[in-house]
Amino acid sequence: MSGAFAEHAARAKAHAEKILNGVAEEARLAGVICETVQIEEDHPYEAIIEAAKQRGCDLIVMASHGRSGIAAIVLGSVTTKVLTHTKIPVLVCH
């Protein structure tokens, strides 16, 4: 792993951890049980589905960025891939 790539990966991981900790704290304050997990995977939709299966989740909640046209085709959609590859119900928030 090159120095620049390793540095970027470390910053991304730290940023994600900060966001996840904030979400967990908000959940705690609202009295909601929350477990966060950070997984590095080439195919994020596979990691999301596997994490949900391993934890016995009965619902996956995801966001939709609402891209349309060529942007949606070229960029793909993790949400769409989760929707089409899991039997677990998915709630999409727009």
Buried (B, 14 or more C-beta within 10 A) or exposed (E): EEEEEEEEEEEEEEEEEEEBEEEBEEBEEEEEEEEEEEEEEEEEBBBBBEBBEEEEBEEBEBEEEEEEEEEEEEEEBBBBBBBEEBEBEBEEEE
